[in-house]
Amino acid sequence: MKPVSKLLFVMMCGIAVAGCKSRPVPHSAYQTTLPPVGTVATTGIGEKMLINSDAVETRALVLAQDQPLGEFIVRKGTYPLIADKAEYQTFGGVVMATAAGTAAKQNKLHLFSKDGSICIGRAPCAKFDYVMGVTTNYQAASFQTTLIYSGRIGDKITLGYREFQRNVARPAFNNDVTYDLSESMILGYKGARLEVLHASNTEISYKVLAGFD
């Protein structure tokens, strides 16, 4: 191979590899509280009322309605970005079905940057009505704090506070706190604020006003 031809061959190979190389998927990681602030929830005695959690936000393809794609129907939903390349972005967890309603094995879509086409692999392709949004994945924090409902007697209710380090309980930090609902319907512990809407000896309904510090 002549030197110039060899150089061109190497350059073309480099360009091809660069076009196929995945870039890091952009994401945002933070700690939050579950249920989220503003949520109204109901839980039973001995069940968790509030926990802290790790959250990871990633970009997502949002389909407001079912979309036809070749012989398939792509179901409406929010599908997270799982791979990012110069040529296209890949979204996973996609729910698809055949025209007969049978679930499809395919669960990934490519969004091509050149013309905005959405494809299964390289084909079939179609132009979708979509928006780009965000999806959040929650998982247990390595250090977890929890409030547990322990029941009601008269106007007083008791919450249990528990800590876990990598799913191992830290009993030295356990605490049971009693609140008098005749004084206030707002419960607080370590920055968390819960508004009691209804409480009995079997369950409690509440609104999350603030998460743990």
N, C-alpha and C positions, 0 to 999 in steps of 0.2 A: 504494500500500500504506500503511495506517495505521501511525503510529509504533509502537504496541504490537505489531501483527502483524509489523511488520518486525523488531522486537527479538526476538520469539519465534522468527522464522525464522532469524535470525543465531545465536541460542543453540542451536537444534536442529542447525544445520549444524556448529557448533563441537563439540557433543557427538558427532555422527556421525564427524567427522574424528578426534577424540580416541580414539574406540573402535577405529578402524582403524589408528591410528598404531603403528608397530613400536617397541618398546623395545629398548635394547641387549641382545644376548644375553649373559647372565652367563658368564664363563669365568675360568679361572685359567691363567696362563702361567708357565713356569719352565724351567730347564735341567736335563737329566738325562743319564744314560749309557745307551747301548745296546750290547749287551743289558742289560736291567735288572739291578740287584743281586739276587743269588740265582739267576740263570739259569745253567743248564749248557748250554754251546754247543760246537760243533765247527767249525773253520775250516781251510782249506788254506793252503799256503805262498803268500805274497804277498797274502793276503786280510786284511781288517780284523778284528781281534779285539775292539776296543773303540773307540767314538766318542762324543763328546758331541753332544747333540741338543737342539733347542728342542722343548718339549712344550706343548700347549694342551689343557686339560681343559674339557669342556662337559657340561651336563646331557644325559641321553639317556633315551629310552623303551626299556625292556628287555622283550622278549617271550620268555618261556621256552619257548613252544610256538607252532605255527602257529595263526592266528586267522581265522575266517570273517568276511568283510565284504562284504555284498551278494553279487555274483556273483564276488567275488575271495577268494583265500586270502592273507592277509598272513603271510609267512614269519617264523619266529622269528629274533631277532637284536637287536642294539643299535643304535638309530637316533638320531643327534645332533639336538639342538635347533638349528634354523637361523633361526627367527623367533619373536619373543615379543610378543604383543599382549594387550590387556586381555581380549578376547573368547576368544581361543584361542592355543595354542602350536603351531608347525609343526615337524615332525620330517622330516628328509630322508634320502635314500639308502635308502628303504624298498623291500624286495623283495616284489613281489606277483605272483600268477599267477592265471589263470582256473581254473575247476573242471577244465578239460581239461588243465591243466598248462602252458598257453602263458604266457610272460612278459608281464606287463602293462606298459603305457607309464607308468602312474602310479607316482610314486616319493615322494610326500609324504602325510603324514597330519596332520590337525588334531585336537588335543585341546582340546575346549571346556570352559572353566572353569565354565560354568553348571551342567551336569549330568554332566560327566565322559565325555561321548560322544566316540568317536573316529570321524572321518569322512574321506572322500575329498572334498575341497571342502566343500559343504554336505550332500551325500548321495552314497552311502548312509552310514549311521552304525551303530555297534554299541557295546556295552559290552565292553571287553577285560579280560582278566586280565593285568595288567602291573605292573611296578614302575618307579620312577624311579631311574636310576643315573647313571654318569659314563662318558664315552668320551674317549679320549686320542688326539690327532692329533700325530704326530711329523714334524718336518721338519729339514733340515740347518741347523745353527747357522751364523750369519754368520762366527763365528770357531770353527773346528773343530780339535780335537786327536784324534789317531788312533794306536792301536797296531796294528802289522802283524806277523804271524808270518813269520819269515825262515828257520826251519828248525832242525834239531838235528844236532849232531855229538857222539857219545858222550853224556856226561851234561850237555852244555852246549847251551842253546838261545839263539837270538838274536831279539830283538824290535826292530822299527823304529818310532821315534817320528816322526810327521809333523804339521805344522801347516798349516792352510789359512785364508786370509782371503778370504771371499766366493768360494770355490772356486778361489782362486789359491794355489798352493803357496808356502810360505815356506822355501826350502831352507836358509837360514842357521840355522834352528832344528831341522833334521833331526838325529836321533841314533840310533845303533844300539847296543843294550845287550845284553850277553851275561850269562846267568844259569847258575849251576851247580846242577843239580837234586839233586846229591848232598848239598848243603848245606841246601837248602830247596825245597819244591814251591810256595812262595808267591812270586809275582813282584810287584814294586811299581815304579810310576813315576808321579810327579806326583800322588800321592794314590791312584791306582788300585791295586787289589789283586786279583790273579788266582791261583786255586789250580789248578795243573796236575794233571789227572787222567790224561792219557795224551799222549805227544808222540812223533812220528816225523818222518822226513824228508818226509812228504807232508801231515800234518795234526796238529792239536793239539786236544785236548778239555780244557775248563777250566770252572771255576765263577767267576762274578764276585762278589767279596767286597765291593768298594767301587769307586765311580766316581772320575773325575778331581776334583781340588780345584776 
